[in-house]
């Protein structure tokens, strides 16, 4: 008995990866049997995210006057999706002088201050449940993920996220063609 | 080798076409995902402000007969006109007539004439006022009247709450020859008002 037990133990120690069959006890005043319990733990799956449905936004043509002219893009929809449950973060960045603001930048320097003219821009992020956030350049904002049904054609509350661009043409601005390039980074929260 | 050529071609294209708008891009699925978009805005210069005079009326004085008991009668009329500007800022008004006299004493230089009496000049006074500034401002040749515009709601039918007030007066004695009672006749003149943004 002892020899058999020792042999079984040696086998278990020598081949730790090998599953041992359960053993019955032999008939006797006591009887001992064995069984193994095994558990395999694996690393959690990496969440997959994706941003789709982004479009270039043309704010049109605004003619300067003696008054401030509000400019709005209206809601522009996109999907910030995630493969598993959980929220996401949306981080919009614009590489311009490392400021926290967003700008539309002219192709010319009409005011002669040494840098191309610019008009401040506000970017609002709306999630699928009507929350709206004012974004800072390079600062991530947590929002709920878009529904799995969200695609490039999705619009509306509950179907997709949206961004809205807002600006003002003032009587101190200069005529010109203004533009801005923005990156939208989505990550799991 | 082929991959390098493709990259160089794309880079050259980007450098040679700096004003080309790039299409928005979706992100690819991954631990993070990055998409891009562009925003554009065209700003055009303002048009010059537009101005307009509305509500001018001819002024007609009833027949007046010079009376020795009232030698300095100076009938006046009061009417309304709109001095409008499309944008912010004041307006500047000036008046002209053919061959004005030089202002002398109390006479500003405007006059009525009857061709039948070429030597007789009847002095005319022209004043402006607004509800906000009711003091009469007289305009002579080479003067300008600077004022805030009339209310944007001003029309040809508006009164003093929205319009400017114009006062026109005429003397019954001539300025030239001085103090000579004007003989009965038909005296007239055309005045031109010029309104500009100030």
Interface residues (C-beta under 8 A of the other chain):
Chain A: X46 X47 X48 X49 X50 X51 X52 X53 X54 X55 X56 X57 X58 X59 X60 X61 X62 X63 X64 X65 X66 X67 X71 X73 X78 X83 X104 X106 X107 X119 X121 X152 X165 X167 X169 X171 X173 X174 X175 X176 X177 X178 X179 X180 X181 X182 X183 X184 X185 X186 X187 X188
Chain B: X19 X21 X22 X23 X24 X25 X26 X27 X28 X29 X30 X31 X32 X33 X34 X35 X36 X37 X38 X39 X40 X41 X42 X43 X44 X45 X46 X47 X49 X87 X88 X89
